[in-house]
Amino acid sequence: MSEPLSTERTFFSAGTKIEGTLELDGEVKLEGTIKGKVSGTGVIIIGEHANLQADVFAPSILVHGIVRGEIHASDRLELHRTARVKGMIQAARIRIDEGAAFEGECRMGSKDGSTREPKTEEKRPAAVSTLGTPPSTAAPAAASGPGAPKTLLQS
């Protein structure tokens, strides 16, 4: 049986300035200026007055302020209307509200943190035909004349 997450809440006010690594437990609201790395075990709320130049890691991350860096949420990431994010974001679930600004790369993955690999499509030769001729009876491209129109059909 796993231990429940802490119910403690921590708040860093707008005047706070931190440079380095923050390791946080429970729900945390950040309103200050932070440079470095922020990691948490619960919910990290980046407030409207927050200005982060940091990589942020937590199960749930809610952004209302400015973040320049990578954001990795193993469960959910929310960019609210006042959010300004520049960098790579990754989460199992992502919500971006109207008015939020995001510039960068977005990856969606499962709750275990892995990203979904895109399916590789099977490569098949394309059927080539001249106009008006069904693909099954089409002559090879080399057999048609240089001025003959061609249609490429891919399945």
C-alpha positions in Angstrom: 0.0 0.0 0.0 1.5 3.4 -1.0 1.4 6.4 1.3 -1.1 9.2 0.4 0.4 12.4 -0.9 0.9 15.1 1.6 -2.0 17.5 2.2 0.4 20.3 3.1 0.3 23.5 1.0 3.3 25.7 0.4 3.3 29.2 -1.1 6.2 31.2 -2.5 5.1 34.9 -2.8 5.7 37.2 -5.7 8.8 38.8 -4.1 10.6 35.4 -3.7 13.7 34.9 -5.8 15.3 31.4 -6.0 18.1 30.1 -8.0 18.9 26.4 -7.9 16.9 23.2 -7.4 13.6 23.0 -5.5 12.3 19.6 -4.4 8.7 20.0 -3.2 6.2 17.8 -1.5 2.4 18.2 -1.6 0.6 21.1 -3.3 2.8 24.2 -4.0 1.9 27.6 -5.4 4.8 29.6 -6.9 4.5 33.3 -7.5 8.1 34.4 -7.4 11.1 34.3 -9.8 12.8 31.0 -10.1 15.8 29.9 -12.1 16.9 26.2 -12.2 14.9 23.1 -11.6 11.6 22.5 -9.8 10.3 19.1 -9.0 7.3 18.0 -6.9 5.4 15.0 -5.7 1.9 16.6 -6.0 0.4 19.6 -7.7 2.5 22.6 -8.7 0.6 25.8 -9.4 2.6 28.4 -11.2 0.8 31.7 -10.3 0.1 34.7 -12.5 3.0 36.6 -11.0 5.4 33.8 -11.4 8.4 34.0 -13.7 10.2 30.7 -14.1 13.3 30.0 -16.1 13.3 26.4 -15.1 12.5 22.8 -15.9 9.4 21.7 -13.9 8.6 18.1 -13.0 5.5 16.9 -11.1 2.4 14.7 -11.5 0.1 17.8 -12.0 1.2 21.3 -13.1 -1.2 24.3 -13.5 0.4 27.3 -15.2 -1.0 30.8 -14.9 2.3 32.7 -15.2 5.5 32.6 -17.3 7.7 29.5 -17.8 10.8 29.2 -20.0 12.0 25.7 -20.0 10.7 22.1 -20.0 7.5 21.1 -18.3 7.0 17.4 -17.5 3.7 16.4 -15.9 3.3 12.7 -15.4 -0.5 13.1 -15.2 -1.9 16.5 -16.3 -0.8 19.9 -17.5 -3.0 22.9 -17.7 -2.1 26.2 -19.4 -4.6 28.8 -18.2 -5.5 32.0 -20.1 -2.7 34.1 -18.5 0.0 31.4 -19.1 3.0 32.2 -21.2 5.1 29.1 -21.9 8.2 28.8 -24.2 9.8 25.4 -24.3 8.9 21.7 -24.4 5.8 20.4 -22.6 5.0 16.8 -21.9 2.1 15.2 -20.1 -0.4 12.4 -20.3 -3.2 15.0 -20.5 -2.9 18.6 -21.6 -5.4 21.4 -21.5 -4.6 24.8 -23.1 -7.1 27.5 -22.5 -8.0 30.2 -24.9 -5.7 33.2 -24.4 -2.8 31.1 -23.2 0.5 31.5 -25.2 2.6 28.5 -26.0 5.7 28.3 -28.2 7.6 25.1 -28.4 7.3 21.3 -28.7 4.4 19.3 -27.2 4.5 15.6 -26.4 1.7 13.5 -25.0 2.5 10.3 -23.3 1.0 7.8 -20.9 0.9 8.2 -17.1 4.1 6.2 -16.8 5.9 9.1 -18.5 6.6 7.4 -21.8 5.6 9.2 -25.0 3.6 7.4 -27.6 5.6 6.4 -30.6 4.0 7.3 -33.9 2.8 4.4 -35.9 5.0 3.6 -38.8 3.1 3.3 -42.0 3.7 0.3 -44.2 5.5 1.4 -47.4 3.8 0.2 -50.5 4.6 1.1 -54.1 2.2 3.6 -55.5 -0.1 2.7 -58.4 0.6 4.7 -61.5 -1.9 5.2 -64.2 -2.6 7.4 -67.2 -5.8 9.5 -67.0 -8.9 7.5 -67.8 -7.2 4.1 -67.3 -8.1 2.2 -64.1 -5.1 1.6 -61.8 -5.3 -2.2 -62.2 -4.7 -1.9 -66.0 -2.3 1.0 -66.0 0.9 0.8 -68.0 4.2 1.4 -66.1 5.4 5.0 -66.0 8.3 4.1 -68.3 6.0 2.8 -71.0 3.9 6.0 -71.2 5.0 8.8 -73.5 6.9 11.9 -72.2 3.9 14.2 -72.7 1.3 11.8 -71.3 -0.5 13.1 -68.2 -0.2 10.8 -65.1 -2.1 10.4 -61.9 -0.4 8.9 -58.8 -2.6 7.0 -56.5 -1.4 5.9 -53.1 -3.2 3.5 -51.0 
